[in-house]
Amino acid sequence: MNWQVEYTLRAVKQLKKLPTGVKDTVLALVMDITEKGPVRGDWPNFSKLNSNECHCHLKKGRPTYVACWRILDKKNKIIEIYYVGTHEKAPY
């Protein structure tokens, strides 16, 4: 069974403002999370923020873009992306 990925309203708004290349990377990350789960050690600078939250870098350089997500329900396999944007404004 695949994981279900949801977005917060804030993340949807942030996603619309991202450059096209970064949007494509977010979609690739979402596909990867859907198929393989929330712990993505094969993505650059991936780390667990706590037991239910993770983040990784989407694009290096200036500015650096990151994505943050949390596990809402392990049993039903639901993940929520709550931030996509620059590293400077990331909520961690």
BAFI-3210 file (N, C-alpha, C; in Angstrom, 3 decimals, decimal comma, padded with zeros to 6 digits):
// residues 92
n [1|2|3|4|5|6|7|8|9|10|11|12|13|14|15|16|17|18|19|20|21|22|23|24|25|26|27|28|29|30|31|32|33|34|35|36|37|38|39|40|41|42|43|44|45|46|47|48|49|50|51|52|53|54|55|56|57|58|59|60|61|62|63|64|65|66|67|68|69|70|71|72|73|74|75|76|77|78|79|80|81|82|83|84|85|86|87|88|89|90|91|92]
n.u [000,841|000,592|001,828|-000,185|-000,092|-000,578|-001,196|-000,694|-002,682|-001,058|001,335|000,538|000,113|002,739|004,039|003,077|004,484|007,093|010,109|010,037|011,777|012,230|009,645|009,238|011,064|009,885|007,577|008,791|009,874|007,501|006,395|008,350|008,139|005,520|005,764|007,910|007,846|008,078|010,702|013,428|016,339|017,938|017,795|019,149|020,707|018,806|016,969|015,637|013,458|012,094|010,430|008,235|008,511|010,158|012,752|014,187|016,643|015,812|016,966|020,238|022,500|022,094|019,047|018,672|016,401|013,908|011,957|009,443|007,900|005,364|004,411|001,182|-000,503|000,503|-000,557|-002,581|-001,020|-000,493|000,794|001,777|002,681|004,039|005,583|007,228|009,848|012,214|015,300|015,927|013,514|012,398|010,474|011,966]
n.v [-001,191|002,173|005,341|008,115|011,425|014,621|018,177|021,147|024,149|026,379|025,311|024,720|027,284|028,244|026,511|027,289|029,621|028,904|028,465|026,886|024,615|023,839|023,224|020,939|019,256|019,025|017,597|015,228|014,403|013,984|011,847|009,941|009,737|008,787|006,222|005,007|005,780|007,963|008,392|009,490|008,944|009,020|011,467|014,803|016,224|015,197|014,924|013,773|015,671|015,339|012,571|012,336|014,185|015,400|016,662|017,876|019,010|020,711|022,171|023,197|025,936|029,469|030,958|028,361|025,740|024,034|021,236|020,341|017,819|015,883|012,952|012,023|009,868|006,776|004,210|004,341|005,376|008,227|011,293|014,672|017,504|020,376|022,627|024,274|025,893|028,608|028,015|029,807|030,673|028,414|026,387|025,263]
n.w [000,000|-000,885|000,361|001,326|000,305|001,505|001,340|003,245|003,340|003,358|002,316|-000,293|-001,328|-001,131|-002,870|-005,370|-005,807|-006,264|-008,276|-011,537|-011,869|-009,220|-008,422|-009,967|-008,720|-006,205|-006,895|-007,735|-005,310|-003,844|-005,293|-004,737|-001,929|-001,782|-002,895|-001,444|001,217|004,176|005,190|003,722|003,101|000,868|-000,306|-000,711|002,143|003,927|006,922|010,042|011,864|014,208|015,810|014,091|012,036|009,090|006,874|003,797|001,418|-001,545|-003,570|-003,928|-003,206|-003,724|-003,617|-001,135|-001,340|000,548|001,755|004,059|005,975|007,683|009,494|009,612|010,146|010,873|010,671|008,673|006,722|006,062|005,040|005,546|003,793|004,967|004,537|001,916|000,537|000,888|002,608|004,629|005,749|006,804|009,030|011,294]
ca.u [000,000|001,346|001,538|-000,991|000,559|-001,462|-000,525|-001,412|-003,032|000,147|002,285|000,010|000,415|004,185|004,399|002,743|005,458|008,433|010,559|009,588|012,672|012,019|008,335|009,445|011,755|008,877|006,736|009,601|009,930|006,190|006,287|009,259|007,534|004,336|006,160|008,899|007,624|008,519|012,127|014,099|017,769|018,616|017,653|020,216|020,533|017,625|017,098|014,417|013,415|011,705|009,981|007,202|008,748|011,391|012,974|015,323|016,911|015,327|017,928|021,347|022,904|021,407|018,649|018,476|014,997|013,693|010,593|009,234|006,671|005,129|003,576|-000,069|-001,088|001,354|-001,387|-003,229|000,026|-000,818|001,866|001,375|003,751|003,602|006,405|008,143|010,324|013,627|015,863|015,944|012,204|011,910|009,995|012,671]
ca.v [000,000|003,419|006,424|009,216|012,696|015,778|019,463|022,182|025,278|027,208|024,671|024,874|028,659|028,352|025,729|028,078|030,702|028,363|028,340|025,658|023,497|023,420|022,560|019,592|018,489|018,718|016,516|014,003|014,016|013,454|010,511|009,084|009,504|007,959|004,849|004,427|006,185|009,303|008,496|009,533|009,150|009,153|012,852|015,631|016,839|014,693|014,640|013,719|016,788|014,614|011,232|012,369|015,235|015,275|017,697|017,662|020,124|020,514|022,812|023,822|027,228|030,628|030,458|026,931|025,416|022,844|020,759|019,755|017,035|015,157|011,749|012,246|008,595|005,670|003,041|004,569|005,874|009,574|012,268|016,033|018,457|021,620|023,769|024,223|027,252|028,857|027,497|030,864|030,814|027,095|026,377|024,349]
ca.w [000,000|-000,981|001,292|000,808|000,599|001,500|001,506|003,980|002,487|003,289|001,404|-001,653|-001,726|-001,308|-004,052|-006,549|-005,956|-006,503|-009,670|-012,196|-011,572|-007,831|-008,416|-010,501|-007,686|-005,178|-007,424|-007,689|-003,893|-003,476|-005,894|-003,990|-000,617|-001,997|-003,168|-000,533|002,593|004,567|005,514|002,430|003,301|-000,420|-000,754|-000,129|003,459|004,605|008,350|010,829|012,804|015,417|015,425|013,058|011,045|008,310|005,876|002,901|000,511|-002,910|-004,462|-003,217|-003,748|-003,149|-002,306|-000,948|-001,121|001,364|001,980|005,382|006,031|008,930|009,417|010,329|010,572|010,407|010,350|007,375|005,832|005,594|005,253|005,219|003,502|005,582|004,128|000,779|000,310|001,133|003,848|005,636|006,385|007,199|010,416|012,200]
c.u [000,880|000,927|000,718|-000,332|-000,451|-000,619|-001,355|-001,732|-001,826|001,145|001,829|000,321|001,907|004,625|004,143|003,784|006,868|008,804|010,187|010,460|012,486|010,663|008,459|010,128|010,791|007,998|007,489|009,708|008,614|005,996|007,157|008,689|006,319|004,709|006,991|008,742|008,309|010,011|012,927|015,573|018,547|018,449|018,696|019,804|019,233|017,933|015,714|014,487|012,973|011,131|008,951|007,439|010,111|011,538|014,113|015,469|016,427|016,303|018,993|021,677|022,167|020,263|018,543|017,002|014,882|012,215|010,546|007,913|006,583|004,252|002,333|-000,624|-000,246|000,525|-002,017|-002,287|-000,332|000,301|001,337|002,612|003,273|004,463|007,222|008,565|011,794|014,042|015,787|014,624|011,618|011,554|010,665|013,881]
c.v [001,247|004,406|007,492|010,517|013,828|017,033|020,345|023,301|026,190|026,634|024,796|026,273|028,838|027,650|026,529|029,161|030,212|028,393|026,963|024,449|022,954|022,729|021,122|018,696|018,111|017,567|015,184|013,489|013,387|012,052|009,515|008,738|008,588|006,490|004,220|004,828|007,485|009,452|008,355|009,873|009,324|010,556|013,710|016,291|016,434|014,555|014,562|014,860|016,304|013,282|011,224|013,400|015,066|016,490|017,258|018,888|019,754|021,070|023,479|025,155|028,342|031,025|028,937|026,698|024,101|022,469|020,127|019,004|016,303|013,943|012,020|010,955|007,453|004,474|003,169|005,164|007,224|010,525|013,635|016,882|019,802|022,823|023,408|025,654|027,376|028,355|028,529|030,971|029,482|027,059|025,337|025,004]
c.w [000,000|000,099|000,585|001,241|000,446|001,689|002,428|002,996|002,295|002,280|-000,050|-002,172|-001,990|-002,590|-005,332|-006,839|-006,303|-007,980|-010,231|-011,860|-010,167|-007,700|-008,907|-009,477|-006,567|-005,644|-007,431|-006,255|-003,458|-004,050|-005,132|-002,615|-000,749|-002,147|-002,052|000,924|002,944|004,849|004,230|002,605|002,014|-001,021|-000,059|001,185|004,142|006,089|008,973|011,823|014,183|014,956|014,300|011,964|010,384|007,408|004,965|002,012|-000,882|-003,932|-003,612|-003,869|-003,047|-004,056|-002,301|-000,657|-000,364|001,364|003,361|005,372|007,354|008,659|010,254|010,904|010,003|009,972|008,971|006,339|005,200|006,012|004,829|004,967|004,017|005,231|002,906|000,498|000,632|002,512|004,967|006,393|006,866|008,689|011,310|012,781]
res [m|n|w|q|v|e|y|t|l|r|a|v|k|q|l|k|k|l|p|t|g|v|k|d|t|v|l|a|l|v|m|d|i|t|e|k|g|p|v|r|g|d|w|p|n|f|s|k|l|n|s|n|e|c|h|c|h|l|k|k|g|r|p|t|y|v|a|c|w|r|i|l|d|k|k|n|k|i|i|e|i|y|y|v|g|t|h|e|k|a|p|y]
***
